Amino acid sequence: MQTRKLGSQGLEVSALGLGCMGMSEFYSGRDEAEAVATIHRALDLGVTFLDTADMYGPFTNEVLIGKAIADRRDKVVLATKFGNVRGKNGEFLGIRGDAEYVRQACDASLKRLGVDHIDLYYQHRVDPNTPIEETVGAMAELVKAGKVRYLGLSEAAPETIRRAHAVHPITALQTEYSLWSREPEDEILPTVRELGIGYVPYSPLGRGFLTGQIRRIEDLAEDDYRRSSPRFQGENFQKNLDLVQEIEAMAQEKGCMPSQLALAWLLAQGEDIVPIPGTKKRSRLEENVGALDLRITAEDLARIDSILPSGAAAGARYAAPQMQALNR
């Protein structure tokens, strides 16, 4: 398995990670046995960078990951996140980044995961009511205590990233980045590269759109959260489907899956980029790993740029309330 370095502090991870959120929430068709088998298959293939968060489930995704890696912790680079506060019944209770909450959240995650340290600990969303210096200062204390090895941020604005990095080195920034969400190219990527921070794109397959598996809105189960996503609604859905069909045609010419082409494009954007495609199934995992063997030329990149330039996707990334929590 190819590896890549995240940040300047020595963290090395598999060139592709595994996003585990959908194993516990937001997507339909969940199967815990298959989820555990998928994690084990990932580790066997050398995909050792696992991504979770306390809010997924809520809380149950960390328990699932902990169960899956209990007898192979030394093979895993384990990333989790805090900041999105949820109640026991799944209700969203806001965002917290105060020092007391950071300490509580970390201890709770360690317990659920059944581990003595977290390799990469992200602030999931920035708390607008707490200075980032307080949040990262508390996270830095966790590093000193040996509970956390490296620090990350998610969906933070460039100025926030700079302020955070001045308190303690930030190893990775995680935001959405894919062929149909290219906004990070404007300010985020230049900022993290200037500071020597690694970049971890989530939803690198456009929440499944870039797999070519979604043809009609009816292909999504009734409880699938994507049904309320602007890019999957009304006219946006058809416009985005048309774009994906052009990527599909190109993938067919290259003898690969559209998902592999989308991941290969992302990997080609820089050695500091480590995508974390999420899946619940071994078959999809193996398909994603195949992207690492796909040769992508300068001509391919130019053609993809012409099909899906920045801003081509129709609709916002999230519904309006969720959009307000981004880029703070």
N, C-alpha and C positions, 0 to 999 in steps of 0.2 A: 504493500500500500504506500502510495506517495504521501509524504508529510509536508506540512507547511508551518512556518513560525508565525505565531500571533504576537504582535507587540515586540518590545525590545527587552523584555525581562526574562526571556528564556523558555516561554511556553511553546512546545511543539505538539501539533495535533495532526490527525489524519486529514488529508486534503478535502475530504467530504465528512461532514458530521451527520448525526441523525437527530432530527427534531421529533420529540416524543409526545408532544401535546395531544395530538389526535388519538392517541391510544386511550385517553381517559375522558375527553370532552370535546365538544364543538363539532365533531364529525360523527356520522352514523356508522353502524356496522362494527362496533367495538367488540373485541374478543381478547380477554386477558391472556389466555394461553398462547394465542398467535402473537400477541404483543411481546411477551417474554421470549418466544422463539425468534422473533424478528431482532430483538436486541442481541440475543446470543449469536444469531447468524451475522449480524453486523460486526460483532467483535471477532468472529472467526475470519471475516473478510478483511479485517484490519481497520474497520470504521470504529474508532475508539472514542470519538468525541461525541458525547451524549448531552442533549440539551433538554432541560425541563424547567419548571417554575413552581413555586408554592401554590400559585393560583389555579393551576391546571387540575381540574377535577370537581371542585377545588380540593387540594391537598393530596388526592389519591394518586396522582401521577408520580409524585416523589416516592410514595410507598411502593408503587409498581416497579420503578427503576431500582429502588433499593433491594427489592426481592430478586430482580433479575441479575444484579451484579454482586450479590452477597458473596459468592464463592469465586469471584474474579475481579475484585475491586482494583487490583494492581494493573489490570489491562485497560482501565478506563480513565479518560480525562472527563471529569464530571462537572457540568455547568448547570447552575440553577439561578433563580432570580427572586427578588422580593420587591415589594412596593405597591402592588395592586392588592388592596385589602378586600377579603371576601369573608362572608359569614358561613356558618355551618350548612346553611341551606342553599349556598351558591350565590347569595345576593352580593352585589358589588357595593362596597362601603367606602370607596374613595381611594386616594393614593397617599401613602405615608413614607417619609424619608427622614424622620427625626431619629436622633441617635438611639433613643430607647427602643424604638420599633426595629431599627436595624439589628440590634443585638438580639431582641426577642425572635425576630424572623429567622435569623441565622441558626439559633439554637433549635428552633422548631424544625427547620429543614434538615439539620444534621440528624435529629431524632427520627424523622420520617424516612430519611434515606438510609439510616442505619450505618453511617460512616463517621469517621472522626475528623474529616476535613472535606471541604469543597474546593475543587481545583480552580474554578472560575466563577466568581460571584458577581452577578449583575444587579444594578438597580433597574428594575423592569420599566418603570416610567418615572419621570422626574416629578417630585413633589413641589408644586409652585409655592407652597407655604413654608418650605424649609430651605435655607440656603444650601446650595450644593456642597459648600465647604463643610457644613455640619455632617451631611450624609456621608461623604467620602472620608471625612475624618473618622467617623464611626466604623466604616468599612476597613479603613487602614488599621484600626485597633484589632479587628478580627484577624488580619494578616499577622500582626505582632503576636497574637494569642495562639497562632498555629491552626486556627479554625478554617482559614481561607488561604489559598496560595496566590491567586491573582484576581484583580478587580476589573469589572466591566460596566458599561452603561448601555442602555437601550433607548432608542428614539429620543436622544438628547440633541439639543441644538448646538451648533458650532461653538458659540461663546460659552455655553455650559460645559462642553467637553474641555475647553481650554482651562476653565476655572477648576474643574475636577482634577485634571492632570497636574495642575500646579500643587495640589494638596498631596496626592499620591499617584505614582505612575498608573495610568489606565492601560490595560493590556489589550482589550478588545471593545469595539463598539458593535452592537447588533441593531440593525434596522432592516426594514423590508427593502429588498433589491432584487429585481428580476427584469426580464425583457419588457415587461409591461409596467414596471415601477422603477424608472430610472432616475428619479429625483435626486438620489444621493450623489450623482455625478456632478451636480452643480456646486454644492458647498461641503457636504459631509465627507466625501472621499478625499478631496484636497486637504481638508482640515486634519483628518486622522493620519494621512500620509506625512504631512508636515511634522506632526507630533510623534510619529513612529508607533502609532496604535494600529493593531490588526483590525480587520473588518469581517464581520460574520453576518451574511445576508440570511434573513429568515424569509419564508414563503418564496423560495427561489423559482418555484414552478407556478407562480401566480395563483396560489391556492388551488392548484390542480388544473387550472385552465390550460396551462402549457403542456399538459400530458396528452391532450387530444382525446381524453376519455369522456369529456362533458360535451354533449351535443344539444341537449334540451334542458331547461330548468327542471323538468320532471326527472332528470337523471340524479338529482339531489334529493335525498330523503327529506321528509317533512321537518325533522328536527335538526337538519344541517344548517349551521349558522350562516353559511354562504347565501342562503335564500334572502337574507336581509342585507347583503352586501351590495352597494350601489353598482359595482361592475357586473353583477349577475342579474340585474333587474332591467325590465323593459327593453328599450332600444339599445341600451348599453350592451346587453347580453349578445345580441346579434352582431353588433359592430366588433366586439371583442372576439367573437367566434370567427368572423371573417379574417381577422388578423392571424389567429392561430392556424387557420387552414393554410395560409401561405407558409407558415413555419413547418407545418406538417408536410407540405409538398417538398420543401427543401430537405427535410429529414429523410423523406423517402428516396430522394436522389442520392443521399449520402449513405443509405442503407442503415439508418439508425432510427431510434424512436424520437419523437419531438421533445420529450422530456430530457433525453440525453443531449440533444442539440442545445437546449436552453441552459442546461447545467455546464456544458462545455464552453458556451459563450461566456457565462459568468466566471468560470475558472480562468478564462483567457484575459479577463480584465485586470489581473495582477496576482502576483505570488502571495500577496498579503490578504487575499480573499479566501475564506473558507465557508462555503454554503452549507446550510443544515436542512436539506429537504426532509420533510416529515412523511412518515408512512407508518401504517399499522400492519403491513404485510411483507413477508419475505420476498415475494416475487417482485414487488415494486422496489424494494431495497436493492435487489440484485440488478434490476434495470438501471437504477440511479448510479450504482457503482460503475456500470459500464461506460458512463460518461467520461471517466478518467482515461479511457483508452481511445477516445474519439479524437482524431486529428482534425483541428480546425484551422483553416488557412486565413490569410489576410483578406482574400477575396470573399471567403465565407462571412467574415466579420463585417465587411462592407455591405454585403447583400443583406445580412440580418439588420444592420443599421437602417437600410432603406425600407425594409418591411416594417420594423418596429422602432422608429426613432423615439427619443425621449418625448413623453407626452402623448403618445399614440393611443394608449388605452382609454376607453370611454368610461367615465365615472370616477368617483373618489375611491381611495383605498379602503376607507371605513365609512360607516354612517357618521353623521355630524358630531354626536357626542364623543365618540372615540377619537375622531380627528383632533379634537381640542387638546387631547393629552399627548400629542406628538410634537416633536421639535421644540421642546421647552428648554 
